[in-house]
Amino acid sequence: MIRLPAILLLCLGLLVARLAVANEPPPGLAWQGDFVQGGMVVGVAQPGVSLKLGERSVPVAPDGRFVFGFGRDEAAILPLGISYGDGRDFVVTLNVAPRQYDIQRIEGLPPAQVTPPPALLERIRRENAAIAAVRQRNTPRTDFLQGWIWPAKGRISGVYGSQRILNGEPRQPHFGIDIAAPAGSPVVASTDGEVALAEPDLYYTGGTIILDHGMGVTAVYSHLQTIAVKVGQRVRQGEVIGTVGSTGRSTGPHLDWRVNWFDVRLDPQRLLPKQQ
């Protein structure tokens, strides 16, 4: 067994700790963002660099721009592989800060409110597959760099990461922010993008729009009463794309707004200005 000198071990330990706490980019990269569960990081790399976050390749634009994000339950330590194109390969250890989420337990619900009827399962699978396909889009635009505005005005009635346990069965966590507002209130594009999906009646989310913001970043607008855009249409930040509704599996008028990096669910509220 090879034993390293104590002073070398100490130096290595201090270096790893420094990188883990500060998440400093190595030479040839620059980044800024939220190194926390649900956070997004944007950056730029020198030409020829390729990146891999855990097991997923990170697209890098020709000008070196890139983006990646962390899921709700992301591991505390995540490796970022960096290949410089000249034979140099490195792994940077990223430290992802954990969060605590609101967990609610509700018992005594009728079974139909917990599990969809079997006759609807095929429809749900088909709709989920269509949404999953949109989330895999990797277009070269970088609309996400523009910044984000609130997509609707109203009271925050649901937050990212919360979860319900119904009749003892854990349900899928909530991956967006709910904004309660009167039915018919305007919903606007939070940043520039292209309409990748516009469906008036999905089982879970009712009237639904997905905007593609480039490089795997998409945003979902759900439970809409009306839809004012079509697939393939380019929209600008602040442009009205629909209205608040209570369609799909909804108990009242609100907008459920979500942001994804491919299939990684990000916390949209962390992208927004603090005030509506």
C-alpha positions, 0 to 999 in steps of 0.5 A: 500500500502506497502511503502519501506524506502527511503534508501532501495529504493535508494539501490535497485535502485543503484543495478539495475542500476549497473547491467543494465549498466555493465551487470554483471553475478550473482554468478555461471555464467560468460560471455563475449560478445556484449550487443547490438542489433545484439550482441552475448554473450557466457558464462559458468554456474555452473552445474545444472543451466538453463537459459531463455532469455525473453521467449526463453530457452537458451541451456546449455551444460553439461560442462556449456557452453552457448550462446545467442544473441540479434536481430536487434530490441531487446528491451532495457531491457531483462530479463534473468531467472536463475534457479540453480536447488536447488530451487533458481530462479533469474531474471537478467535485461540485458541492450541491447544498441540500434543502428541506421540503414540506411533506404533507400526509393525508389519509382517508381519501377515496381511491379514485382521488389517489390513483387514476382509473385504469381506463385512462392509463394509456392516455396518461402514458401517451401524454407523458411520452410526448412531454418527455420527448419535448424535454429532450430537445437540444436546440442551439439557442441561449434564450435562458441567458436573458433572465426571467420575469414572473409569468403571472401575478398572484399569490404563491400557493405551491412551491417546488419540492413539496410532496404529499403522502396520500393514504400512505402512498408517496406521490410525485413531488411538486416540481414547480411554483403555483401562482393562484390568480383569477381565471382568465388572468394573463400568462406571459412568457417568462423569457424568450423561447419557441413553442414546443408543445401547446395542448388544450386538454392533457389529463394532469395539466389541462391546457399546457404550453412548453417553451423551448429556451435552448440547450435543454432548458424548457418551461411548462405552463399548466392548467391554462384556460386558453392558449394563445400560441401555436407550436413552432411560434417564437415568443418574446419575454412578456408576451401573453401566451395564454390565461390562468385556468383550472383545467386538468387535475386542478382544484382552483384557478392557478398557473403551475409553472416549471423549468427543466434542464432536460429531465432535471427538474429545477426550482423556477422560483430561484430564477425569478426576481424576489418581487412580482 
